[in-house]
Amino acid sequence: MSTSLLHHGFGLNDQEYLKTEYKGGVVYFHIRTNEEKLQCSQCHSFNVIKKGTVERLFRTVPIGLKPVMLKAQIQRLECKDCGLVRQERIRFAEEKKATPEDSLDM
């Protein structure tokens, strides 16, 4: 597995491959966004400071009969231009949208 397989096989242009893990019949590809691609999710500035990571799992297409998961290190960023502190935008996943029911929980 290489970063070029992420690009050609899965269409992931901004991520780099870290390692592969095989657990319980599932293939896990560990990935993270290339540092030069990290940008503010609000103003799109590249003038950002890294503030830690969180791990997220994404299901993708299987390889043969094996389920495949992307285990992504999601970077928390502080923008030096607009001041926002937020997780990076993941281009291959939709953002969670707040629903009217979510506001009732507050």
RARAFEN-V277097 format. One record per pair of residues at least 24 apart in sequence whose ideal C-beta (glycine too) atoms are under 7 Angstrom apart, sorted by the first residue. I is the first residue (numbers start at 1). GAP is how many residues later the second one is. D is the distance in whole Angstrom. If there is no record, write none. Layout:
{{I | GAP | D} {I | GAP | D}}
This chain:
{{1 | 28 | 6} {6 | 25 | 7} {10 | 50 | 6} {12 | 80 | 6} {14 | 77 | 6} {25 | 41 | 7} {26 | 40 | 7} {26 | 41 | 5} {26 | 43 | 6} {27 | 36 | 6} {27 | 39 | 5} {27 | 41 | 5} {28 | 41 | 5} {28 | 43 | 5} {29 | 39 | 7} {29 | 41 | 5} {29 | 42 | 7} {30 | 41 | 5} {31 | 39 | 6} {31 | 41 | 5} {32 | 40 | 7} {32 | 41 | 4} {33 | 42 | 6} {33 | 55 | 6} {38 | 37 | 6} {38 | 39 | 6} {38 | 50 | 6} {40 | 37 | 7} {40 | 39 | 4} {40 | 41 | 7} {40 | 42 | 6} {40 | 44 | 6} {41 | 45 | 5} {41 | 47 | 6} {41 | 48 | 4} {42 | 37 | 7} {42 | 40 | 6} {42 | 42 | 5} {43 | 36 | 6} {43 | 38 | 6} {43 | 39 | 4} {45 | 34 | 6} {45 | 36 | 4} {45 | 37 | 7} {47 | 32 | 7} {47 | 33 | 5} {47 | 34 | 5} {48 | 29 | 4} {48 | 30 | 6} {48 | 31 | 5} {48 | 32 | 7} {49 | 28 | 7} {49 | 29 | 5} {49 | 31 | 6} {50 | 25 | 6} {50 | 27 | 6} {51 | 25 | 4} {51 | 26 | 6} {51 | 27 | 5} {51 | 34 | 6} {52 | 24 | 5} {54 | 33 | 7} {58 | 35 | 6}}
